[in-house]
Amino acid sequence: MSPVSYIDTSALQILKDIRQNFETRGNDLYLCNPSQTVMHRLVLDGLANKIGHGNIFISIHGTLREAICRLIQMLIFLILS
């Protein structure tokens, strides 16, 4: 699977809406394998900072590993609470 090579204003707005919806629900948004062009647009728009650079990954493996680690940490917290 290749990364998305272009993102227009409409797609940026949809991502902003999705991020806001996730944030409202207490969920994290992860992005996987954005191209340099897409990443550049995300940075210029300020969306990369809002999503969090720690939630943008270069591989599906890295994305899933991080999501699973965060889920395990949350489960341990809930169990110990």
PyMOL commands that place a pseudoatom at each C-alpha (Angstrom):
pseudoatom trace, name=CA, resn=MET, resi=1, chain=A, elem=C, hetatm=0, pos=[0.000, 0.000, 0.000]
pseudoatom trace, name=CA, resn=SER, resi=2, chain=A, elem=C, hetatm=0, pos=[1.409, 3.388, -0.940]
pseudoatom trace, name=CA, resn=PRO, resi=3, chain=A, elem=C, hetatm=0, pos=[0.891, 6.622, 0.968]
pseudoatom trace, name=CA, resn=VAL, resi=4, chain=A, elem=C, hetatm=0, pos=[-1.586, 9.257, -0.120]
pseudoatom trace, name=CA, resn=SER, resi=5, chain=A, elem=C, hetatm=0, pos=[0.448, 11.643, -2.246]
pseudoatom trace, name=CA, resn=TYR, resi=6, chain=A, elem=C, hetatm=0, pos=[-1.819, 14.714, -2.123]
pseudoatom trace, name=CA, resn=ILE, resi=7, chain=A, elem=C, hetatm=0, pos=[-4.307, 16.284, 0.250]
pseudoatom trace, name=CA, resn=ASP, resi=8, chain=A, elem=C, hetatm=0, pos=[-6.617, 19.140, -0.685]
pseudoatom trace, name=CA, resn=THR, resi=9, chain=A, elem=C, hetatm=0, pos=[-8.463, 21.663, 1.460]
pseudoatom trace, name=CA, resn=SER, resi=10, chain=A, elem=C, hetatm=0, pos=[-11.584, 19.492, 1.692]
pseudoatom trace, name=CA, resn=ALA, resi=11, chain=A, elem=C, hetatm=0, pos=[-9.592, 16.509, 2.935]
pseudoatom trace, name=CA, resn=LEU, resi=12, chain=A, elem=C, hetatm=0, pos=[-7.806, 18.702, 5.485]
pseudoatom trace, name=CA, resn=GLN, resi=13, chain=A, elem=C, hetatm=0, pos=[-11.152, 19.917, 6.783]
pseudoatom trace, name=CA, resn=ILE, resi=14, chain=A, elem=C, hetatm=0, pos=[-12.452, 16.348, 7.049]
pseudoatom trace, name=CA, resn=LEU, resi=15, chain=A, elem=C, hetatm=0, pos=[-9.339, 15.362, 9.030]
pseudoatom trace, name=CA, resn=LYS, resi=16, chain=A, elem=C, hetatm=0, pos=[-9.860, 18.369, 11.322]
pseudoatom trace, name=CA, resn=ASP, resi=17, chain=A, elem=C, hetatm=0, pos=[-13.472, 17.313, 11.901]
pseudoatom trace, name=CA, resn=ILE, resi=18, chain=A, elem=C, hetatm=0, pos=[-12.449, 13.714, 12.593]
pseudoatom trace, name=CA, resn=ARG, resi=19, chain=A, elem=C, hetatm=0, pos=[-9.725, 14.849, 15.017]
pseudoatom trace, name=CA, resn=GLN, resi=20, chain=A, elem=C, hetatm=0, pos=[-12.179, 17.103, 16.842]
pseudoatom trace, name=CA, resn=ASN, resi=21, chain=A, elem=C, hetatm=0, pos=[-14.738, 14.300, 17.035]
pseudoatom trace, name=CA, resn=PHE, resi=22, chain=A, elem=C, hetatm=0, pos=[-12.133, 11.881, 18.386]
pseudoatom trace, name=CA, resn=GLU, resi=23, chain=A, elem=C, hetatm=0, pos=[-10.866, 14.448, 20.901]
pseudoatom trace, name=CA, resn=THR, resi=24, chain=A, elem=C, hetatm=0, pos=[-14.408, 15.134, 22.129]
pseudoatom trace, name=CA, resn=ARG, resi=25, chain=A, elem=C, hetatm=0, pos=[-14.860, 11.410, 22.750]
pseudoatom trace, name=CA, resn=GLY, resi=26, chain=A, elem=C, hetatm=0, pos=[-11.469, 11.060, 24.464]
pseudoatom trace, name=CA, resn=ASN, resi=27, chain=A, elem=C, hetatm=0, pos=[-9.950, 9.045, 21.604]
pseudoatom trace, name=CA, resn=ASP, resi=28, chain=A, elem=C, hetatm=0, pos=[-6.629, 9.429, 19.830]
pseudoatom trace, name=CA, resn=LEU, resi=29, chain=A, elem=C, hetatm=0, pos=[-6.243, 9.846, 16.085]
pseudoatom trace, name=CA, resn=TYR, resi=30, chain=A, elem=C, hetatm=0, pos=[-3.305, 8.097, 14.460]
pseudoatom trace, name=CA, resn=LEU, resi=31, chain=A, elem=C, hetatm=0, pos=[-1.992, 8.725, 10.969]
pseudoatom trace, name=CA, resn=CYS, resi=32, chain=A, elem=C, hetatm=0, pos=[0.077, 6.167, 9.149]
pseudoatom trace, name=CA, resn=ASN, resi=33, chain=A, elem=C, hetatm=0, pos=[2.568, 6.689, 6.340]
pseudoatom trace, name=CA, resn=PRO, resi=34, chain=A, elem=C, hetatm=0, pos=[1.718, 10.194, 5.102]
pseudoatom trace, name=CA, resn=SER, resi=35, chain=A, elem=C, hetatm=0, pos=[3.820, 11.229, 2.110]
pseudoatom trace, name=CA, resn=GLN, resi=36, chain=A, elem=C, hetatm=0, pos=[6.218, 14.154, 2.448]
pseudoatom trace, name=CA, resn=THR, resi=37, chain=A, elem=C, hetatm=0, pos=[3.790, 16.340, 0.514]
pseudoatom trace, name=CA, resn=VAL, resi=38, chain=A, elem=C, hetatm=0, pos=[0.871, 15.448, 2.776]
pseudoatom trace, name=CA, resn=MET, resi=39, chain=A, elem=C, hetatm=0, pos=[2.985, 15.848, 5.917]
pseudoatom trace, name=CA, resn=HIS, resi=40, chain=A, elem=C, hetatm=0, pos=[4.133, 19.265, 4.701]
pseudoatom trace, name=CA, resn=ARG, resi=41, chain=A, elem=C, hetatm=0, pos=[0.494, 20.362, 4.251]
pseudoatom trace, name=CA, resn=LEU, resi=42, chain=A, elem=C, hetatm=0, pos=[-0.411, 19.010, 7.708]
pseudoatom trace, name=CA, resn=VAL, resi=43, chain=A, elem=C, hetatm=0, pos=[2.454, 20.969, 9.263]
pseudoatom trace, name=CA, resn=LEU, resi=44, chain=A, elem=C, hetatm=0, pos=[1.639, 24.191, 7.366]
pseudoatom trace, name=CA, resn=ASP, resi=45, chain=A, elem=C, hetatm=0, pos=[-2.008, 23.915, 8.386]
pseudoatom trace, name=CA, resn=GLY, resi=46, chain=A, elem=C, hetatm=0, pos=[-1.110, 23.261, 12.035]
pseudoatom trace, name=CA, resn=LEU, resi=47, chain=A, elem=C, hetatm=0, pos=[-2.979, 19.967, 11.971]
pseudoatom trace, name=CA, resn=ALA, resi=48, chain=A, elem=C, hetatm=0, pos=[0.180, 17.919, 12.609]
pseudoatom trace, name=CA, resn=ASN, resi=49, chain=A, elem=C, hetatm=0, pos=[0.602, 19.716, 15.955]
pseudoatom trace, name=CA, resn=LYS, resi=50, chain=A, elem=C, hetatm=0, pos=[-3.057, 19.222, 16.841]
pseudoatom trace, name=CA, resn=ILE, resi=51, chain=A, elem=C, hetatm=0, pos=[-2.922, 15.510, 16.002]
pseudoatom trace, name=CA, resn=GLY, resi=52, chain=A, elem=C, hetatm=0, pos=[0.438, 15.280, 17.740]
pseudoatom trace, name=CA, resn=HIS, resi=53, chain=A, elem=C, hetatm=0, pos=[3.661, 14.314, 16.040]
pseudoatom trace, name=CA, resn=GLY, resi=54, chain=A, elem=C, hetatm=0, pos=[3.756, 11.295, 18.354]
pseudoatom trace, name=CA, resn=ASN, resi=55, chain=A, elem=C, hetatm=0, pos=[0.569, 10.043, 16.681]
pseudoatom trace, name=CA, resn=ILE, resi=56, chain=A, elem=C, hetatm=0, pos=[1.942, 10.162, 13.130]
pseudoatom trace, name=CA, resn=PHE, resi=57, chain=A, elem=C, hetatm=0, pos=[3.842, 7.050, 12.082]
pseudoatom trace, name=CA, resn=ILE, resi=58, chain=A, elem=C, hetatm=0, pos=[5.744, 5.887, 9.027]
pseudoatom trace, name=CA, resn=SER, resi=59, chain=A, elem=C, hetatm=0, pos=[4.477, 2.301, 9.175]
pseudoatom trace, name=CA, resn=ILE, resi=60, chain=A, elem=C, hetatm=0, pos=[1.355, 0.372, 10.057]
pseudoatom trace, name=CA, resn=HIS, resi=61, chain=A, elem=C, hetatm=0, pos=[3.475, -1.727, 12.413]
pseudoatom trace, name=CA, resn=GLY, resi=62, chain=A, elem=C, hetatm=0, pos=[4.561, 1.342, 14.381]
pseudoatom trace, name=CA, resn=THR, resi=63, chain=A, elem=C, hetatm=0, pos=[1.020, 2.671, 14.497]
pseudoatom trace, name=CA, resn=LEU, resi=64, chain=A, elem=C, hetatm=0, pos=[-0.450, -0.577, 15.796]
pseudoatom trace, name=CA, resn=ARG, resi=65, chain=A, elem=C, hetatm=0, pos=[2.385, -1.124, 18.262]
pseudoatom trace, name=CA, resn=GLU, resi=66, chain=A, elem=C, hetatm=0, pos=[1.809, 2.314, 19.796]
pseudoatom trace, name=CA, resn=ALA, resi=67, chain=A, elem=C, hetatm=0, pos=[-1.985, 1.921, 19.887]
pseudoatom trace, name=CA, resn=ILE, resi=68, chain=A, elem=C, hetatm=0, pos=[-1.701, -1.487, 21.568]
pseudoatom trace, name=CA, resn=CYS, resi=69, chain=A, elem=C, hetatm=0, pos=[0.831, -0.191, 24.124]
pseudoatom trace, name=CA, resn=ARG, resi=70, chain=A, elem=C, hetatm=0, pos=[-1.471, 2.703, 25.012]
pseudoatom trace, name=CA, resn=LEU, resi=71, chain=A, elem=C, hetatm=0, pos=[-4.431, 0.330, 25.295]
pseudoatom trace, name=CA, resn=ILE, resi=72, chain=A, elem=C, hetatm=0, pos=[-2.486, -1.980, 27.616]
pseudoatom trace, name=CA, resn=GLN, resi=73, chain=A, elem=C, hetatm=0, pos=[-1.456, 0.984, 29.784]
pseudoatom trace, name=CA, resn=MET, resi=74, chain=A, elem=C, hetatm=0, pos=[-5.082, 2.085, 30.015]
pseudoatom trace, name=CA, resn=LEU, resi=75, chain=A, elem=C, hetatm=0, pos=[-6.219, -1.422, 30.947]
pseudoatom trace, name=CA, resn=ILE, resi=76, chain=A, elem=C, hetatm=0, pos=[-3.553, -1.709, 33.657]
pseudoatom trace, name=CA, resn=PHE, resi=77, chain=A, elem=C, hetatm=0, pos=[-4.616, 1.666, 35.033]
pseudoatom trace, name=CA, resn=LEU, resi=78, chain=A, elem=C, hetatm=0, pos=[-8.249, 0.567, 35.124]
pseudoatom trace, name=CA, resn=ILE, resi=79, chain=A, elem=C, hetatm=0, pos=[-7.417, -2.741, 36.777]
pseudoatom trace, name=CA, resn=LEU, resi=80, chain=A, elem=C, hetatm=0, pos=[-5.279, -1.101, 39.459]
pseudoatom trace, name=CA, resn=SER, resi=81, chain=A, elem=C, hetatm=0, pos=[-7.773, 1.692, 40.138]
for i in range(1, 81): cmd.bond("trace and resi %d" % i, "trace and resi %d" % (i + 1))
show_as sticks, trace
zoom trace
